[in-house]
Amino acid sequence: MTETIKVRNPRSGQDDYELCVAGAADIEPIARELRGRQRAWQQAGLGHRIEVMQRFRETLLSSSADIAAALSTDTGRRALAMGEVMGLTASIERWCGDAPDLMQTADRQSQALPHVTMREQFEPYPLLGVISPWNFPLLLSFIDAVPALLAGSAVIIKPSEVTPRFAGPVAAAIERVPELHEVLRFVSGDGRSGAALIDQVDVIAFTGSVATGRKVAEACARAFIPAFLELGGKDPVVVLPGSDLERASTAILRASVAATGQACQSLERVYVHESDHDRFVELLAAKARGTPLSYPDPGEGIVGPLIFARQADIIADHLDDAVLKGARIETGGKVEQKDGGYWIEPTVLTNVDHTMKIMTEETFGPVMPVMAYRDEAEAVTLANDSDYGLSGAVFGPTEADALRVAEQIDAGGISINDAGMTTMVFEATKNSFKQSGLGASRMGPTGLTRFLRHKALYINRGDTVPIEFMAEGAGKE
Ligand code: NAD
């Protein structure tokens, strides 16, 4: 009998959903079926795949209310749930527009042997396995799946066991597009299902924590398949002296508190020059106090509940550790239970340093620890004093000042005089540095091209080389 696990509702705290845990025996026939269909999907051509994906987009739009409702139960948030559905439809539109150029191939003449023409052929990995997290359940299930499908791969998605409800209405939308249903499926379950999926596919796109990412990388190495890993972050922001503090505090609040801080690219460390520190903290704390919880009415407010109970414990632990070591809470600072859900108001802390977990480990909550620095070199050193290197931000009195500092920060995407740009601009190629990830960028053109293996066809239209060419002494006078 298939095992089931109970799923907690983030607003009520009640277990109100049950999930089947797929094992190898459940995943294997799906993988076999999709592999059987993938070749036809690839050979039907990009034009066909674009047409099918556009129909999927229409289907998503016509089911958007059902999908957003399920996603809203998963995450406890309404506007962002609909935002995820719209974000997915926009990404389908964007990739359908970009794919034709990205999949162009051209013949080239060899310089070494001018009579040899080199022809490129793109060969997609037949079957991609996507393993996704709970913080943006829909978007992060499809962020890699959409370009891979357009590249010609078939895809199996294993969403997080913390937020599985959305997959039902999305699977129904997929079924309404029969050609897509042949090459795209969900499987449900927890880490065991993710581990079983790795053994059935040709490439993995994983989004989640560093700890799990490491296990996934090891399992993929054993299976001898590539893994694209998008992992955690502890994004820094540096505010240089003379910056527009109004602008900086508005952007930093948004980039730290959006989605209740449950985002990999949330700003989690704020470094402000000592001359601006007090004024900046005043502004940030006032704006934080003016950012209400989306409670009790889920149709009002801004800051939703914490989705994952275990994450609520981590946030509370980081706050306790910081306060014990001398940090001062300027506003917020408490994880509270309301009607069974976990909530925390936007929190500003001062008097923090790098002995505290709140400055070194991923907190994943709406928490803004602000630390004063003395000079630019110290700001860069502090920003780089992290195991993570996902993204970050720099504010400066001039663009040139901000760029000078941004160029020294070890992270894949830095917003200049703004924050959280990587959530709004997807066209730039950006790698994850240090422990924030491995493999080609999911953003920019490689988001699609990394699913294509490049094959070279060497067409010799001249003479062939005879064996005598290899003779000892050949080429000597
Ligand atoms: P997680 O690592 O706990 O789980 C992610 C997924 O991995 C889930 O589907 C889970 O079932 C599966 N899994 C667990 N053990 C597995 C195993 N041994 N083999 C295969 N799969 C396994 O992560 P989470 O708590 O769901 O997500 C939050 C984390 O994701 C945070 O660290 C966040 O920063 C990160 N994240 C990163 C990005 C990015 O783009 N870099 C985006 C969003 C979230």
Residues whose N, C-alpha, C, O or C-beta is under 5 A from the ligand:
A	BS01	NAD	I131 S132 P133 W134 K158 P159 S160 E161 G189 D190 G191 G194 A195 T207 G208 S209 V210 T212 K215 E230 L231 G232 G233 A263 C264 S436
